[in-house]
Amino acid sequence: MKISKSQRSNIIFLVIILLLVIPQTRHPIQVFLQKGLAMFSPSVIDEKKRMVLTDYNWQLVDENGRSYNFNEAKGKIVFINFWATWCPPCIAEMPSMEKLYQDYKDDVVFLFVSNETQEVISKFKKKHAYEFLAHASLTANPEQLETSSIPRTFVIDQQGHIIIDKSGAADWNSKSVRKLLDDLLRLE
């Protein structure tokens, strides 16, 4: 029995649909597709359109149970990422964030904020050998950092200007993000 070209196309289409419907295969496929989208660097907000963060009253706790008062970040470069372990775009961009974190953790305040349990986050980090510190909010985020979707990432300069406000996956270890951070560090 010979299969026609249109029958072959229909079979391939059905297999793809089945793979997307089955939960065990859907998630890895979504992550793979998001990695393709995450190869682009995030855009810097035009200077005239940048908002200034005025409210630093935000209490967080890290995965080790240590409190963090966001007021400590005033006057520093801050990288904030809202994420979750179940989120395909979050998973797709996390390797680039980990690389950026490794190179800039001594000079930039990194806040990886999730509302998941510590147990879930610890398993995820161990599986992927991530070293960044995860935080949970104890109080409401400042209004300018409110988010209704994840991943959402902010880069804030020393004067509180929100320089990057990116929803969705991106390549955070790109030359342009590194240049931006290096330029900001030179201003200190």
Backbone as a ProteinNet text record, in pm:
[ID]
protein_1_A
[PRIMARY]
MKISKSQRSNIIFLVIILLLVIPQTRHPIQVFLQKGLAMFSPSVIDEKKRMVLTDYNWQLVDENGRSYNFNEAKGKIVFINFWATWCPPCIAEMPSMEKLYQDYKDDVVFLFVSNETQEVISKFKKKHAYEFLAHASLTANPEQLETSSIPRTFVIDQQGHIIIDKSGAADWNSKSVRKLLDDLLRLE
[TERTIARY]
83.1	0	88.1	60.8	138	62.8	138.1	78.8	102.6	-5.3	6.7	70.7	110.9	175.1	80.1	-46.2	-142.5	-171.7	-173.1	-194.1	-74.9	45.7	166.1	161.9	121.6	109.4	6.4	-104.9	-209.1	-159.4	-84.1	-29.8	67.7	156.1	252.5	179.3	77.1	-1.5	-67.6	-124.5	-189.7	-88.9	29.2	133.2	172.6	190	225.9	115.3	-8.7	-122.4	-122.7	-102.5	-98.3	14	130.4	242.5	212.9	138.1	103.5	-8.9	-88.6	-199.3	-152.2	-56	-6.3	79.1	40.4	113.1	263	302.7	443.6	529.7	471.8	549.9	523.9	410	374.1	473.3	505.4	592.4	731.5	799.3	931.2	924.7	817.4	802	783.7	702.3	681.8	812.6	890.6	1018.5	1111	1116	1199	1159.6	1029.8	982.6	1015.5	1001	1032.1	1181.2	1266.3	1410.7	1441.7	1368.4	1386	1348.1	1241.1	1198.2	1289.8	1354.4	1439.4	1578.8	1602.4	1736.4	1753.9	1648.7	1656	1682.7	1761.6	1796.7	1680.7	1658.4	1550.7	1585	1483.5	1502.9	1516.4	1601	1618	1512	1447.9	1344.7	1411.1	1354.2	1404	1408.4	1513.7	1534.2	1413.7	1346.4	1232.6	1110.1	1106.4	989.1	1010.4	1125.2	1156.1	1080.2	1023.9	961	1067.8	1045.3	1136.2	1066.8	1136.1	1083.5	1091.4	977.9	974.2	946.9	892.7	854.8	947.5	1029.9	1119.3	1071.5	948.1	893.9	840	927.7	893.8	977.4	912.7	981.4	978.7	1093.6	1105.4	1176.3	1171.9	1247.4	1315	1442.3	1511.8	1488.2	1538.9	1514.4	1578.2	1668.3	1731.5	1660.7	1550.1	1473.5	1520.8	1618.2	1668.4	1579.3	1543.4	1461.5	1546.1	1481.8	1547.7	1454.8	1504.5	1432.1	1476.4	1383.2	1415.7	1475.3	1456	1519	1671.1	1726.3	1871.2	1920.1	1827.9	1865.4	1872.4	1828.9	1834.7	1978.3	1995.5	2128.4	2211.1	2152.1	2223.8	2155.6	2228.9	2171.4	2095.2	1969.9	1884.6	1829.6	1832.1	1777.6	1670.1	1543.4	1432.5	1364.1	1346.7	1277.9	1166.5	1044.2	929.2	912.7	909.7	915.5	848.6	840.1	790.7	854.3	864	929.1	845.2	716	625.9	609.1	666.6	645.5	747.8	704.1	799.2	887.6	834.1	924.5	1025.8	983.8	1076.5	1191.3	1155.9	1256.2	1350.5	1294.6	1374.9	1479.3	1445.3	1539.6	1632.3	1603.7	1679.6	1829.1	1871.3	2015.9	2091.6	2032.4	2101.6	2104.9	2001.1	1999.9	2103.6	2117	2215.7	2356.7	2385.4	2517.4	2540.9	2440.2	2451.3	2471.1	2394	2405.6	2547.4	2603.5	2737.8	2842.1	2826.7	2926.1	2903.7	2781.2	2750.8	2697.6	2694.1	2631.5	2698.6	2824.9	2894.2	2866.4	2813.5	2795	2649.3	2561.4	2420.5	2335	2226.6	2131.5	2038.7	2042.5	1956.1	1844.7	1720.3	1605.4	1521.9	1528.8	1448.5	1327.8	1211	1094	990.9	953.9	854.4	761.5	638.4	546.1	529.7	619.8	614.3	679.6	654.9	711.6	862.3	929.2	1074.3	1114.4	1037.6	1068	1068.4	969.5	959.1	1076.9	1107.7	1217.3	1351.1	1372	1498.6	1520.9	1416.6	1427.6	1463.8	1396.7	1421.9	1565.9	1611.4	1747.2	1851.6	1827.2	1922	1929.2	1814.8	1808.3	1889.1	1884.7	1951.5	2084.4	2124.9	2250.7	2255	2142.3	2137.3	2179.4	2254	2305.3	2238.9	2159.3	2096.5	2007.7	1985	1900.4	1757	1661.8	1520.7	1458.6	1368.1	1299.3	1148.4	1079.7	933.5	894.9	786.2	737.9	665.9	696.8	623.1	518.3	544.7	450.6	427.9	332.7	302.4	421	437.9	542.6	513.8	618.2	593.3	505	418.6	320.9	385.8	501.9	567.5	624.6	629.5	680.6	568.6	444.9	332.9	336	296.2	294.7	178.9	119.2	9.7	47.8	169.4	216	363.8	405.5	546.4	595.8	723.7	824.1	811.7	849.7	859.4	985.8	1066.1	1197.4	1216.7	1275.5	1306.5	1455.1	1514.4	1649.6	1635.7	1686.5	1672.7	1812.3	1832.7	1964.7	1976.9	2092.1	2123	2029.9	1971	1880.3	1734.8	1711.2	1575.5	1501	1568.4	1504.1	1486.4	1366.2	1342.4	1391.1	1505	1572.2	1521.4	1489.5	1431.3	1308.3	1200.1	1077.1	1033.5	1067.3	1046.4	950.6	842.8	753.1	786.7	794.5	829.4	977.4	1014.3	1151.3	1244	1370.5	1472.6	1609.2	1707.4	1845.7	1909.5	1919.4	1971.5	2123.2	2186.8	2332.5	2387.6	2309.9	2349.3	2454	2521	2621.1	2558	2436	2373.7	2338	2290.7	2259.5	2388.6	2491.2	2619.9	2678.7	2667.9	2718.3	2641	2509.6	2427.3	2472.8	2490.3	2533.5	2674.3	2762.8	2900	2899.1	2818.1	2807.5	2753.1	2652.4	2596.2	2697.4	2773.9	2876.2	2986.9	3017.1	3121	3077.9	2947	2893.8	2908	2936.5	2944.8	3069.7
-117.9	0	125	208.8	330.3	446.1	528.4	643.4	767.4	838.4	959.7	1072.3	1174.5	1289.3	1357.1	1370.8	1435	1346.1	1215.2	1124	1132.1	1140	1152.2	1282.6	1390.6	1519.5	1512.2	1445	1430.2	1347.5	1244	1159.1	1239.9	1314.1	1397.3	1500.2	1562.4	1661.3	1597	1479.5	1410.1	1372.7	1329.5	1294.7	1418.2	1530.8	1655.1	1694.9	1686.7	1719.5	1626.3	1497.6	1402	1434.4	1468.5	1503.4	1626.7	1719.5	1840.8	1817.6	1715.2	1685.2	1602.3	1517	1430.5	1514.7	1523.2	1609.9	1580.4	1454.2	1418.9	1471.2	1490.7	1541	1689	1738.8	1878.8	1976.3	1957	2050.8	2061.7	1949.1	1961	2027.9	2003.8	2067.4	2217.9	2257.7	2400.2	2468.8	2404	2461	2475.2	2372.9	2376.6	2493.8	2511.3	2621.7	2757	2767.8	2893	2926	2823.2	2848	2914.8	2877.1	2942.6	3089.4	3119.2	3258	3335.9	3265.4	3331.1	3363.5	3348.3	3377.3	3525.8	3604.5	3747.1	3823.3	3927	4010.6	4105.2	4135.9	4228.8	4372	4452.2	4591	4682.9	4781.5	4885	4991.6	5038.8	5141.8	5275.1	5347.3	5479.4	5568.7	5648.1	5730.9	5818	5871.1	5960.2	5884.9	5754.8	5675.9	5594.7	5606.1	5527.4	5577.6	5483.5	5516.9	5510.9	5586.7	5584.5	5511.8	5416.2	5341.7	5432	5459.9	5549.6	5474.4	5354.9	5278.2	5157.6	5160.6	5048.5	4969.2	4993.3	4922.8	4787.1	4689.2	4553.9	4458.4	4368.9	4270.9	4135.3	4071.4	3939.3	3846.5	3718.7	3621.1	3527.9	3495.4	3406.9	3260.6	3172.8	3029.6	2974.9	3050.5	3009	3068.5	3139	3197	3334.3	3392.1	3524.8	3632.5	3730.6	3842.1	3934.5	3994.2	4093.8	4213.8	4329.5	4455	4521.6	4539.9	4596	4736.9	4804.2	4935.7	4924.9	4806.3	4784.8	4795.1	4785.1	4791.2	4933.8	5031.2	5170.7	5207.8	5274.4	5318.3	5209.1	5091.5	4978.7	4939.5	4865	4806.8	4682.6	4669.8	4560	4485	4353.1	4262.9	4181	4200.7	4129.7	4042.5	3914.3	3821.9	3752.2	3764.3	3691.6	3565.6	3448.6	3322.8	3209.6	3092.9	2970.8	2849.6	2742.4	2621	2550.4	2574.6	2508.9	2588.2	2705.8	2799.8	2776.6	2727.5	2700.9	2818.7	2941.7	3051.9	3082.1	3063.6	3084.4	2983.7	2858.8	2752.2	2778.4	2826	2851.7	2960.5	3065.8	3176.4	3158.7	3063.9	3049.4	3021	2938.2	2917	3047.5	3136.2	3262.9	3351.9	3345.8	3424.1	3372.4	3241	3182.6	3225.7	3226.5	3271.2	3418.1	3500.5	3642.5	3658.5	3583.9	3587.9	3551.3	3445.9	3401.7	3510.6	3585.3	3688	3822.6	3851.3	3984.1	3981.1	3865.9	3855.4	3941.9	3976.3	4059.4	4208.7	4246.8	4388.6	4430.4	4333.3	4360.1	4284.5	4346.1	4278.4	4194.2	4063.9	3972.7	3923.5	3942	3891.2	3803.8	3673.8	3578.1	3546.3	3600.1	3596.2	3496.5	3403.4	3301.7	3282.1	3241.5	3214.4	3064.2	2985.7	2841.3	2802.6	2679.6	2633.8	2615.6	2626	2609.9	2471.5	2371.5	2234.2	2222.2	2280.6	2276.1	2350.1	2467.9	2548.8	2477.6	2419.7	2349.2	2232.9	2154.7	2041.8	2091.9	2198.5	2255.9	2305.4	2380.2	2433.6	2322	2220.8	2109.6	2034.1	2010.7	1939.4	2010.7	2144.5	2223	2283.9	2255.5	2307.2	2460.2	2523.7	2668.6	2711	2821	2869.3	2998	3062.6	3188	3163.8	3268.9	3262.2	3298	3214.9	3241.8	3314.2	3405.3	3483.3	3466.8	3492.7	3499	3632.4	3690	3817.3	3794.6	3879.1	3878.4	3988.9	4093.9	4205.1	4228.4	4313.7	4342.9	4409.4	4375.5	4437.9	4587.1	4667.6	4808.4	4814.7	4914.5	4925.9	4917.7	4981.2	4981	4844.5	4752.8	4618.1	4513.8	4558.8	4466	4386.9	4261.6	4177.3	4080.2	4055.6	3958.9	3837.8	3838.5	3724.6	3699.5	3578.2	3542.1	3476.7	3480.9	3556.1	3705.3	3782.3	3927.5	3970.2	4047.8	4085.5	4236.5	4291.1	4433.3	4450.6	4550.1	4594.3	4740.1	4771.3	4904.7	4961.1	5087.3	5147.5	5207	5265.7	5318.1	5432.2	5502.7	5613.2	5566.9	5439.2	5385	5383.5	5417.9	5413	5267.2	5234.9	5100.6	5104.3	5040.1	5045.3	4936.2	4819.8	4709.6	4660.9	4641	4581.6	4481.8	4355.7	4252.9	4145.4	4124.4	4011.6	3905.1	3780.4	3671.1	3639.1	3533.2	3483.9	3571.7	3575.9	3653.7	3592.8	3636.1	3596.1	3701.3	3671	3766.1	3766.5	3670.6	3665.8	3721.5	3803.1	3858.2	3968.4	3999.4	4106.6	4239.5	4264.4	4394.6	4409.4	4303.3	4312.2	4327.7	4253.8	4264.6	4405.7	4460.5	4596.2	4695.9	4679.8	4768	4762.8	4643	4629.8	4686	4658.9	4712.8	4865.2	4923.5	5069.8	5127.7	5061.9	5109.3	5097.2	4990.1	4969.5	5073.9	5120.2	5223.6	5355.7	5376.5	5502.1	5508.2	5397	5395.1	5464
0	0	0	-93.1	-108.4	-42.7	34.2	103	17.9	-7.5	-88.9	-7.4	-77.2	-12.7	87.1	50.4	140.7	261.6	244	357.3	453.6	398.6	480.4	561.6	496.6	566	677.8	651.9	754.3	872.8	844.9	951.8	1037.6	973.9	1047.4	1131.8	1075.5	1148.5	1271.1	1256.6	1368.8	1477.2	1437	1535	1615	1547	1616.7	1714.2	1670.6	1759.1	1880.4	1858.1	1969.4	2067.3	2014.7	2102.2	2186.3	2129.1	2204.2	2305	2282.7	2373.1	2493.3	2473.6	2581.3	2676.2	2804	2898.5	2909.6	2901.4	2917.1	2802.4	2686.9	2573.2	2545.4	2589.8	2561.9	2625.5	2752	2823.3	2760.1	2732.2	2667.4	2529.1	2456.2	2324.6	2341.9	2440.4	2465.8	2505.1	2590.7	2632.6	2511.5	2428.1	2308.3	2218.3	2195.3	2111.4	2174.2	2305.7	2374.6	2367.7	2368.6	2357.1	2223.8	2120	1990.3	1997.1	2071.3	2086.7	2180.6	2272.6	2372.8	2321.5	2194.3	2144	2111.4	2135.7	2109.2	2237.9	2224	2338.2	2370.1	2497.5	2532	2490.5	2469.7	2427.7	2548.4	2532.3	2633.7	2607.8	2714.6	2703.1	2669.9	2575	2537.5	2661.9	2674.8	2794.5	2829.2	2729.8	2753	2805.9	2785.5	2823.8	2952.2	3012.8	3132.4	3254.9	3328.4	3456.2	3564.3	3670.1	3783.6	3897.7	3953.5	4067	4190	4249.1	4365	4495	4484.6	4603.2	4618.5	4720.9	4749.1	4870.8	4913.9	5029.6	4986.3	4991.4	4947.4	5030.7	5096	5179.2	5110.1	5106.8	5046.2	5143.8	5112.4	5189.8	5088.9	5113.2	5019.2	5058	4977.1	4996.9	5123.7	5183.7	5309.7	5431.5	5405.7	5515.2	5559.6	5488	5522.7	5459.7	5541	5492.8	5405.8	5307.5	5224.5	5211.9	5252.6	5242.3	5112	5019.9	4888.5	4898.7	5010.5	5031.5	5022.4	5051.1	5040.6	4896.2	4800.7	4659	4605.4	4684.5	4639.5	4605.7	4491.1	4449.7	4384.8	4364.3	4302.2	4171.5	4090.7	3969.3	4013.6	3967.5	4011.7	3891.1	3900.8	3799.4	3870.1	3832.4	3896.4	3792.3	3825.3	3736.4	3813.4	3763.4	3817.6	3732.5	3796.7	3723.1	3800.7	3735.5	3799.7	3731.9	3805.6	3753.4	3647.4	3643.8	3548.4	3419	3410.7	3300.6	3188.5	3069.8	2960.9	2920.9	2905.9	2870.8	2982	3108.1	3220.8	3213.8	3189.1	3180	3062.9	2952	2831.7	2853.4	2928.2	2945.6	3065.6	3152.3	3276.3	3255.9	3158.5	3141.3	3112.8	3033.4	3003.6	3127.5	3209.2	3333.5	3432	3440.2	3531.1	3491.1	3360.7	3314.2	3349.6	3328.8	3362.3	3512.9	3589.4	3735.2	3779.6	3723.3	3762.1	3739.1	3631.7	3598.2	3666.9	3710.1	3764.9	3908.1	3972.2	4104.7	4211.1	4193	4291.8	4273.4	4156.7	4125.9	4105	4084.4	4053.7	4154.7	4199.5	4288.2	4200.5	4216.9	4142.2	4233.8	4190.6	4264.5	4171.3	4193.2	4118.3	4206.3	4171	4258	4205	4293	4259	4377.5	4350.8	4460.9	4485.2	4429.4	4449.3	4582.3	4625.2	4751.4	4738	4850.4	4853	4803	4835.3	4792.9	4640.7	4576.1	4429.4	4366.5	4419	4364.6	4384.6	4500.9	4529	4433.6	4407.6	4313.7	4174.1	4131.2	3999.6	3988	4088.1	4085	4088	4167.6	4176.4	4043.8	3983	3854.7	3746.4	3748	3643.6	3688.4	3811.5	3868.7	3867.6	3901.1	3910.8	4050.7	4057.5	4185.8	4233.4	4148.5	4189.9	4312.1	4387.6	4505.2	4465.9	4504.8	4476.2	4595.1	4565.1	4667.5	4654.3	4764.2	4766	4827	4777.3	4830.1	4962.4	5059.5	5185.9	5186.2	5108	5093.5	4944.3	4913.4	4772.9	4703.9	4575.3	4493.9	4481.6	4461.4	4427.3	4302.3	4296.1	4187.7	4048.9	4032.1	3900.9	3863.5	3958.9	3932.3	3934.4	3926.4	3923.6	3793.1	3802.6	3684.3	3691.4	3576.4	3570.5	3486.7	3434.7	3354.9	3384.9	3359.2	3377.4	3250.9	3224.5	3297	3268.4	3366.5	3350.1	3421.3	3350.6	3401.6	3391.5	3497.7	3503.8	3529.7	3464.4	3498	3538.2	3657.5	3715.2	3740.5	3701.9	3722.6	3862.6	3890.2	4023.3	4065.4	3969.9	4001.6	4008.3	3990.1	3997.3	3865.3	3754.7	3623.4	3580.7	3534.3	3479.6	3335.8	3312.8	3182.3	3089.1	3147.3	3070.6	3145.9	3072.8	3124.2	3018.1	3039.3	2937	2986.5	2913.8	2937.7	2834.6	2878.9	2788.2	2795.4	2726.7	2730.1	2646.3	2688.4	2616.6	2644.4	2566.3	2588.9	2679.1	2807.2	2904.5	2910.2	2847.9	2846.2	2714.2	2648.4	2518.8	2535.2	2426.4	2427.5	2466.1	2419.2	2447.1	2595.8	2660.5	2803.8	2883.7	2846.1	2914.7	2898.5	2778.6	2755.3	2840.9	2847.3	2930.4	3076.4	3130.6	3270.3	3289.4	3195.3	3205.5	3203.2	3115.8	3107.5	3238.2	3296.6	3423	3535.9	3534.2	3640.8	3630.8	3510.6	3493.1	3555.1	3568.2	3622.7	3774.6	3837.5	3984.6	4032.9
[MASK]
++++++++++++++++++++++++++++++++++++++++++++++++++++++++++++++++++++++++++++++++++++++++++++++++++++++++++++++++++++++++++++++++++++++++++++++++++++++++++++++++++++++++++++++++++++++++++++

